[in-house]
Amino acid sequence: MERRKFLFRSVQASALLLLSGTLFASVLPNINPIKPTKVYAHNLFFWLRKDLSAAEVKDFENFFEGLKKLPYQKNLRYGKPAGSSPRTVLDSTYSYNCAMQFDSLEELEAYGKLPEHLALVKKYKPMFEKMLVYDTVYN
């Protein structure tokens, strides 16, 4: 008797699995697959002049706060070197790093030409002696 119950329940479970799998498979083609989108990362590194006062260094952060207000860019973050343990591959010589994202290369390039962007660069350029930009596309 127990064996019959076991077999009956096994058949029920198999039928249920088969039915649910068939239903899922019939719905699956109607689900829109997520298309991979590219993200354009814009990374800036600044080496400030050594003769700036602490107040001037702090004022330089207003450059990034101004950039945050501009269109196209997303997720703008900025900061100083983390103070990681020294390693031969680690460069902590920069004063500030800024990272932001764009949805397209066209938006990234349009951002660089905005009059507000150019005005901020002109205003704060005398404060740094070196700047490097790294643009990256992520899938």
C-alpha positions as a Markdown table, in Angstrom:
| # | Residue | x | y | z |
|---|---|---|---|---|
| 1 | Met | 0.0 | 0.0 | 0.0 |
| 2 | Glu | 2.8 | 2.4 | 0.9 |
| 3 | Arg | 4.6 | 1.6 | -2.3 |
| 4 | Arg | 1.4 | 2.4 | -4.3 |
| 5 | Lys | 1.1 | 5.8 | -2.5 |
| 6 | Phe | 4.8 | 6.5 | -3.3 |
| 7 | Leu | 4.4 | 5.6 | -7.0 |
| 8 | Phe | 1.2 | 7.6 | -7.3 |
| 9 | Arg | 2.8 | 10.7 | -5.7 |
| 10 | Ser | 5.8 | 10.3 | -7.9 |
| 11 | Val | 3.6 | 10.3 | -11.0 |
| 12 | Gln | 1.7 | 13.3 | -9.7 |
| 13 | Ala | 4.9 | 15.2 | -9.1 |
| 14 | Ser | 6.3 | 14.3 | -12.5 |
| 15 | Ala | 3.1 | 15.5 | -14.2 |
| 16 | Leu | 3.1 | 18.7 | -12.3 |
| 17 | Leu | 6.8 | 19.4 | -13.3 |
| 18 | Leu | 6.0 | 18.6 | -16.9 |
| 19 | Leu | 3.0 | 20.9 | -16.9 |
| 20 | Ser | 4.7 | 23.8 | -15.2 |
| 21 | Gly | 7.8 | 23.4 | -17.5 |
| 22 | Thr | 5.5 | 23.5 | -20.6 |
| 23 | Leu | 3.7 | 26.6 | -19.3 |
| 24 | Phe | 7.0 | 28.3 | -18.5 |
| 25 | Ala | 8.4 | 27.4 | -22.0 |
| 26 | Ser | 5.3 | 28.9 | -23.7 |
| 27 | Val | 5.6 | 32.2 | -21.8 |
| 28 | Leu | 9.4 | 32.4 | -22.3 |
| 29 | Pro | 9.4 | 33.7 | -25.9 |
| 30 | Asn | 7.2 | 36.6 | -24.8 |
| 31 | Ile | 9.6 | 37.9 | -22.2 |
| 32 | Asn | 11.8 | 40.6 | -23.6 |
| 33 | Pro | 15.4 | 39.8 | -23.1 |
| 34 | Ile | 17.5 | 42.4 | -21.4 |
| 35 | Lys | 19.8 | 43.9 | -24.0 |
| 36 | Pro | 23.2 | 44.7 | -22.8 |
| 37 | Thr | 23.9 | 48.4 | -22.7 |
| 38 | Lys | 27.2 | 50.1 | -22.9 |
| 39 | Val | 28.3 | 52.5 | -20.2 |
| 40 | Tyr | 30.9 | 55.2 | -20.9 |
| 41 | Ala | 33.1 | 56.0 | -17.9 |
| 42 | His | 34.9 | 59.3 | -17.8 |
| 43 | Asn | 37.8 | 59.3 | -15.2 |
| 44 | Leu | 39.7 | 62.4 | -14.4 |
| 45 | Phe | 42.9 | 62.7 | -12.3 |
| 46 | Phe | 44.3 | 66.0 | -11.1 |
| 47 | Trp | 47.6 | 67.0 | -9.6 |
| 48 | Leu | 47.1 | 70.3 | -7.7 |
| 49 | Arg | 49.8 | 72.9 | -7.5 |
| 50 | Lys | 51.9 | 72.4 | -4.4 |
| 51 | Asp | 51.7 | 76.1 | -3.4 |
| 52 | Leu | 47.9 | 76.1 | -2.9 |
| 53 | Ser | 46.6 | 76.9 | 0.6 |
| 54 | Ala | 44.3 | 74.4 | 2.4 |
| 55 | Ala | 41.4 | 76.7 | 1.7 |
| 56 | Glu | 42.2 | 76.7 | -2.0 |
| 57 | Val | 42.5 | 72.9 | -2.1 |
| 58 | Lys | 39.1 | 72.7 | -0.4 |
| 59 | Asp | 37.7 | 75.3 | -2.9 |
| 60 | Phe | 38.8 | 73.0 | -5.8 |
| 61 | Glu | 36.0 | 70.6 | -4.7 |
| 62 | Asn | 33.6 | 73.3 | -6.0 |
| 63 | Phe | 34.8 | 72.3 | -9.5 |
| 64 | Phe | 33.3 | 68.9 | -9.1 |
| 65 | Glu | 30.2 | 70.2 | -7.4 |
| 66 | Gly | 29.7 | 72.4 | -10.5 |
| 67 | Leu | 30.2 | 69.5 | -12.8 |
| 68 | Lys | 27.5 | 67.6 | -11.0 |
| 69 | Lys | 24.9 | 70.1 | -12.0 |
| 70 | Leu | 25.6 | 69.7 | -15.8 |
| 71 | Pro | 23.5 | 67.5 | -18.0 |
| 72 | Tyr | 24.4 | 64.1 | -19.5 |
| 73 | Gln | 26.7 | 62.9 | -16.7 |
| 74 | Lys | 25.6 | 60.4 | -14.1 |
| 75 | Asn | 26.9 | 59.1 | -10.8 |
| 76 | Leu | 29.6 | 61.7 | -10.5 |
| 77 | Arg | 32.0 | 61.0 | -7.6 |
| 78 | Tyr | 35.2 | 62.5 | -6.5 |
| 79 | Gly | 37.8 | 62.0 | -3.9 |
| 80 | Lys | 41.5 | 61.8 | -2.9 |
| 81 | Pro | 43.8 | 58.8 | -2.9 |
| 82 | Ala | 42.6 | 56.1 | -0.5 |
| 83 | Gly | 45.9 | 55.7 | 1.3 |
| 84 | Ser | 46.3 | 52.0 | 0.2 |
| 85 | Ser | 49.4 | 50.1 | 1.2 |
| 86 | Pro | 52.2 | 51.1 | -1.2 |
| 87 | Arg | 52.7 | 48.7 | -4.1 |
| 88 | Thr | 54.8 | 49.1 | -7.3 |
| 89 | Val | 51.6 | 49.2 | -9.4 |
| 90 | Leu | 49.8 | 51.8 | -7.3 |
| 91 | Asp | 50.0 | 55.5 | -8.2 |
| 92 | Ser | 48.8 | 57.7 | -5.3 |
| 93 | Thr | 50.6 | 60.9 | -6.5 |
| 94 | Tyr | 47.4 | 62.6 | -7.7 |
| 95 | Ser | 45.5 | 65.1 | -5.6 |
| 96 | Tyr | 41.9 | 64.3 | -6.7 |
| 97 | Asn | 40.1 | 61.8 | -8.9 |
| 98 | Cys | 36.7 | 62.3 | -10.4 |
| 99 | Ala | 34.6 | 59.5 | -12.0 |
| 100 | Met | 31.3 | 59.8 | -13.9 |
| 101 | Gln | 29.2 | 57.8 | -16.4 |
| 102 | Phe | 27.5 | 58.6 | -19.6 |
| 103 | Asp | 24.9 | 56.6 | -21.6 |
| 104 | Ser | 26.6 | 57.2 | -24.9 |
| 105 | Leu | 29.8 | 58.4 | -26.5 |
| 106 | Glu | 27.8 | 61.3 | -28.1 |
| 107 | Glu | 26.6 | 62.4 | -24.6 |
| 108 | Leu | 30.2 | 62.2 | -23.3 |
| 109 | Glu | 31.5 | 64.4 | -26.2 |
| 110 | Ala | 28.5 | 66.8 | -25.9 |
| 111 | Tyr | 29.2 | 67.2 | -22.2 |
| 112 | Gly | 32.8 | 68.2 | -22.9 |
| 113 | Lys | 31.6 | 71.0 | -25.2 |
| 114 | Leu | 29.0 | 72.6 | -22.9 |
| 115 | Pro | 29.8 | 76.3 | -22.2 |
| 116 | Glu | 29.2 | 75.7 | -18.5 |
| 117 | His | 31.7 | 72.8 | -18.5 |
| 118 | Leu | 34.3 | 75.0 | -20.4 |
| 119 | Ala | 33.7 | 77.9 | -17.9 |
| 120 | Leu | 34.4 | 75.6 | -14.9 |
| 121 | Val | 37.6 | 74.2 | -16.5 |
| 122 | Lys | 38.8 | 77.7 | -17.3 |
| 123 | Lys | 38.1 | 78.9 | -13.7 |
| 124 | Tyr | 39.8 | 76.0 | -12.0 |
| 125 | Lys | 42.6 | 75.2 | -14.5 |
| 126 | Pro | 45.1 | 77.5 | -12.8 |
| 127 | Met | 44.8 | 75.4 | -9.6 |
| 128 | Phe | 46.3 | 72.2 | -11.1 |
| 129 | Glu | 49.6 | 71.5 | -12.7 |
| 130 | Lys | 48.6 | 68.2 | -14.4 |
| 131 | Met | 45.4 | 66.5 | -15.5 |
| 132 | Leu | 44.8 | 63.1 | -17.1 |
| 133 | Val | 41.6 | 61.7 | -18.5 |
| 134 | Tyr | 40.7 | 58.1 | -19.0 |
| 135 | Asp | 37.6 | 57.3 | -21.0 |
| 136 | Thr | 36.4 | 53.7 | -21.0 |
| 137 | Val | 33.4 | 51.9 | -22.5 |
| 138 | Tyr | 31.9 | 49.0 | -20.5 |
| 139 | Asn | 29.6 | 46.4 | -21.9 |
